[in-house]
């Protein structure tokens, strides 16, 4: 497929990191994914550039011949993976997984709310919702209870492996997949809070999981979602890359449909809602300033929209956007759960 490249430059013009950094600081998707593999002796020199890709999949979306540039970049990261050459933030991810089987240092406490351990539906919270943004965990458990879902959060789940794929460590990633598959076996359906987890499970587990938004729309239905009045609050919706591209644009359509069910809520249009916020691809851990610059651009678009809150249906997006926007950012499920009638 890489030989099909017509050198149109569309991927470079669409790349959010090229827009922020320029081609000198980040050589862009074509240079990395198409030209890099052809000159294997030069791939090591591309290490820093490779780790700036947010894997937003925008380049593949605009490519006229549909070259899967992000997957090629991930494969290059695998080919040059070297534990001795990791960026500090990526080293901490691997250290945490070796010690705790999740990608972030655990807080050490129990889950933020109690939940059953068995059911037809497995709720897979993921590392960030469990340890960094426990309000997502709590709100999702509450939401599933309110809609009468037969769900469980089993013991023994581990990181989905997506952060390891992003740094190129496929061996550790495969070991996590094997552990989780044993945990997943008794359940009929897997529901996740994180689009990155959803994508990882879809691509590497042989399972078709559902993001929480998909579950509410497809399995619960809008008719069973009962909301109280939002009192005229104005919100804008950030479209996370993994939710809108690797899962599919239908997920954003579902999110909009759910928000439109809330009386007294004003959903305002935000320019560049689908532009990457910098939260993915391991860039926050590896190149935090690049991630912050992208988040700052997104928050500027939010402020221009005139909305009161920016809703982000992704834990990684929430963490990064909060760095630039503070309390004006809310995760999608935590917001709608607060308006759901019991």
C-alpha positions in Angstrom: 0.0 0.0 0.0 2.8 2.4 0.7 3.9 2.2 -3.0 0.5 3.7 -3.8 1.4 7.1 -2.4 0.9 9.8 -5.0 2.9 12.5 -3.0 -0.1 14.8 -2.8 0.8 16.2 0.6 -2.7 15.9 1.9 -1.6 14.0 5.0 0.9 16.7 5.9 -1.6 19.5 5.5 -4.1 17.6 7.7 -1.7 16.5 10.4 -2.3 18.4 13.6 1.3 18.0 14.8 2.7 19.4 11.6 0.3 22.3 12.0 1.6 23.0 15.5 5.3 22.0 15.1 6.1 22.5 11.4 7.8 20.0 9.2 11.3 20.7 10.6 10.2 19.6 14.1 7.9 16.8 12.9 8.5 15.5 9.4 4.9 14.3 8.9 3.0 11.1 8.2 4.3 10.6 4.6 7.9 11.0 5.5 7.6 8.6 8.5 5.2 6.0 7.1 6.0 5.9 3.4 9.7 7.1 3.0 11.0 5.9 6.4 10.6 2.1 5.8 12.3 2.4 2.5 15.5 3.6 4.1 15.8 1.3 7.1 19.2 2.6 8.0 17.6 6.0 8.7 14.6 4.8 10.8 16.5 5.2 14.1 17.1 8.8 13.3 13.4 9.3 13.0 12.8 8.1 16.6 11.9 11.5 18.1 9.6 12.3 15.1 7.9 8.9 15.3 6.9 9.5 18.9 5.2 12.8 18.2 2.5 11.2 16.1 -0.8 11.3 18.1 -2.3 8.4 16.0 -5.3 10.6 15.3 -5.9 8.8 12.0 -6.6 12.1 10.2 -3.9 11.4 7.7 -5.5 8.1 6.7 -8.9 9.8 6.5 -7.7 12.4 4.0 -5.4 10.1 1.9 -6.9 9.7 -1.6 -5.6 6.1 -1.8 -6.4 5.3 1.8 -2.9 4.3 2.9 -3.1 3.3 6.6 -0.3 5.7 7.6 -0.9 5.5 11.4 -0.6 1.7 11.4 2.6 2.0 9.5 4.0 4.5 12.1 3.0 2.1 14.9 4.8 -0.7 13.1 7.9 1.4 12.8 7.7 2.2 16.6 7.6 -1.6 17.1 10.7 -2.1 14.9 12.8 0.4 16.8 11.6 -0.4 20.3 14.5 -0.4 22.7 13.9 -0.2 26.5 17.2 1.7 26.9 16.1 4.5 24.5 12.6 5.2 25.9 11.4 8.7 26.6 11.0 9.2 30.4 7.2 9.2 30.3 7.1 6.1 28.2 9.5 4.4 30.6 7.2 5.1 33.4 4.3 3.5 31.6 6.3 0.3 31.2 7.5 0.4 34.8 3.9 0.8 36.0 2.6 -2.1 33.9 5.4 -4.4 35.1 4.6 -3.5 38.7 0.8 -3.1 38.7 -0.5 -4.4 35.3 -2.0 -0.9 34.6 -0.4 2.0 32.8 -0.5 4.5 35.6 0.5 4.4 39.2 -2.5 3.1 41.2 -3.8 5.2 44.1 -4.0 2.1 46.3 -7.6 2.5 47.3 -10.7 0.5 46.5 -12.9 1.3 43.5 -14.6 4.6 43.9 -18.0 2.9 44.0 -19.1 -0.7 44.5 -20.2 -2.7 41.5 -21.3 -6.3 40.8 -18.6 -8.6 39.5 -20.7 -10.7 37.2 -23.4 -10.1 34.6 -24.0 -10.3 30.9 -22.1 -7.1 30.2 -18.6 -6.5 31.3 -17.8 -2.9 32.1 -14.1 -2.4 31.4 -13.2 1.0 32.9 -9.5 1.1 31.7 -6.6 2.6 33.6 -7.4 6.3 33.4 -11.0 6.0 34.5 -10.0 3.7 37.4 -7.1 5.7 38.7 -6.9 9.2 37.3 -10.5 10.2 36.7 -12.6 8.0 39.0 -15.6 10.1 38.4 -15.9 8.4 35.0 -15.9 5.0 36.7 -18.5 6.1 39.3 -20.7 7.8 36.7 -20.6 4.8 34.3 -21.5 2.4 37.1 -24.4 4.7 38.1 -25.6 5.0 34.5 -25.6 1.3 33.9 -27.5 0.8 37.1 -30.1 3.5 36.2 -30.8 1.9 32.8 -31.1 -1.6 34.4 -28.1 -3.2 32.7 -27.0 -6.6 33.9 -23.3 -5.8 34.2 -20.2 -6.6 36.2 -16.8 -5.2 36.8 -14.7 -8.4 37.4 -11.5 -8.6 39.4 -8.3 -9.3 37.5 -8.6 -7.0 34.5 -5.4 -5.3 33.4 -4.4 -2.5 31.0 -5.8 -3.1 27.5 -2.3 -2.8 26.1 -2.9 0.3 24.0 -0.2 2.4 25.7 2.3 -0.4 25.0 1.4 -0.5 21.4 1.9 3.2 21.2 5.5 3.0 22.5 6.2 -0.1 20.4 6.3 -2.8 23.1 4.3 -5.6 21.5 5.6 -8.4 23.7 4.2 -6.8 26.9 1.1 -5.8 25.0 0.4 -9.4 24.0 0.8 -10.6 27.5 -1.9 -8.2 28.7 -4.2 -9.3 25.9 -3.9 -12.9 27.1 -4.7 -11.9 30.7 -7.7 -9.9 29.8 -9.2 -12.5 27.5 -9.3 -14.9 30.4 -11.2 -12.3 32.4 -13.6 -11.5 29.5 -14.6 -15.1 28.7 -17.7 -15.3 30.9 -19.2 -12.1 29.5 -21.4 -11.7 26.4 -20.6 -8.0 25.8 -17.7 -5.7 26.7 -18.4 -2.0 27.3 -15.6 0.6 27.7 -15.3 4.1 28.9 -12.2 4.9 26.7 -12.3 4.9 22.9 -8.6 3.9 22.9 -9.5 0.8 24.9 -12.4 0.1 22.5 -10.1 0.4 19.5 -7.5 -1.8 21.1 -9.9 -4.6 22.0 -11.5 -4.4 18.5 -8.1 -4.7 16.8 -6.3 -7.2 19.0 -8.8 -9.3 21.0 -11.0 -10.7 18.3 -14.0 -9.1 20.2 -16.3 -6.3 19.1 -16.7 -4.1 22.2 -18.9 -1.1 22.6 -18.0 2.3 23.8 -20.5 3.4 26.5 -22.2 5.8 24.1 -22.7 3.0 21.6 -24.1 0.8 24.3 -26.6 3.4 25.5 -27.8 4.1 22.0 -27.8 0.6 20.5 -28.6 -1.6 23.5 -30.6 0.7 25.8 -32.2 3.1 23.3 -33.0 6.7 23.6 -36.6 6.0 24.7 -35.2 4.6 28.0 -33.0 7.5 28.8 -34.9 9.9 31.1 -33.3 13.3 31.8 -34.2 16.3 33.8 -34.0 19.9 32.5 -30.5 21.2 32.0 -31.6 24.8 32.7 -30.3 26.3 29.5 -26.7 25.2 29.9 -24.7 25.5 26.6 -22.3 22.7 25.8 -19.9 22.0 22.9 -18.9 18.4 21.9 -15.2 17.5 21.3 -15.0 14.6 18.8 -12.2 12.3 20.1 -10.1 10.8 17.3 -10.5 7.2 18.3 -14.2 7.6 18.8 -14.9 9.4 15.5 -12.4 7.7 13.2 -11.3 4.3 14.4 -14.7 3.4 16.0 -16.6 5.4 13.5 -18.5 8.7 12.9 -21.7 6.9 14.0 -20.5 7.2 17.6 -20.5 11.0 17.4 -23.9 10.9 15.8 -25.1 8.8 18.8 -23.5 11.2 21.3 -25.3 14.2 19.6 -28.6 12.2 19.6 -28.3 11.5 23.3 -27.6 15.2 24.1 -30.6 16.3 22.1 -32.8 14.2 24.4 -31.8 16.4 27.4 -34.4 19.2 27.8 -33.1 22.7 28.3 -29.7 21.8 26.9 -28.2 24.0 24.2 -25.7 22.0 22.0 -23.6 24.6 20.2 -21.4 24.0 17.2 -17.7 24.3 17.7 -15.3 25.0 14.9 -12.8 22.1 14.3 -14.6 19.8 16.7 -12.9 16.8 15.2 -9.4 18.2 15.4 -7.0 16.2 17.6 -6.5 17.6 21.1 -3.1 15.9 21.5 -4.3 13.3 24.1 -3.5 10.2 22.2 -0.6 8.3 20.7 1.5 8.4 23.9 2.3 12.1 23.1 1.2 13.4 26.5 3.7 11.1 28.2 6.5 11.5 25.6 6.2 15.0 24.4 3.9 16.8 26.8 4.4 20.3 25.4 3.3 19.2 21.9 0.2 17.7 23.6 -0.5 20.9 25.5 -0.1 23.1 22.4 -2.7 21.0 20.6 -5.1 21.1 23.6 -4.6 24.9 23.9 -5.7 25.2 20.2 -8.8 23.1 20.9 -9.7 25.2 24.0 -9.4 28.4 22.0 -12.0 27.0 19.5 -14.2 26.1 22.6 -14.0 29.6 24.0 -14.9 31.0 20.6 -18.1 28.8 20.6 -19.5 30.6 23.6 -20.4 27.3 25.3 -20.3 26.8 29.1 -18.7 23.4 29.0 -16.7 21.3 26.6 -17.8 17.6 26.7 -15.2 15.0 25.8 -16.2 11.3 25.5 -12.6 10.1 26.2 -10.6 10.0 29.4 -7.3 10.8 27.7 -8.8 13.8 25.9 -10.3 15.0 29.3 -6.9 14.8 31.0 -5.1 16.7 28.3 -7.8 19.3 27.7 -8.0 20.0 31.4 -4.4 21.0 31.3 -5.4 23.8 29.0 -9.0 24.5 30.0 -9.4 23.4 33.7 -12.9 23.0 35.0 -14.6 24.0 31.7 -14.0 20.4 30.5 -16.3 17.5 31.4 -16.3 13.9 30.4 -19.4 13.0 28.4 -20.9 10.2 30.7 -20.2 12.1 33.9 -22.2 15.0 32.5 -25.2 13.1 31.3 -25.3 10.9 34.4 -25.7 14.0 36.5 -28.9 14.8 34.6 -30.4 11.3 34.4 -33.5 10.6 36.5 -33.3 7.5 38.6 
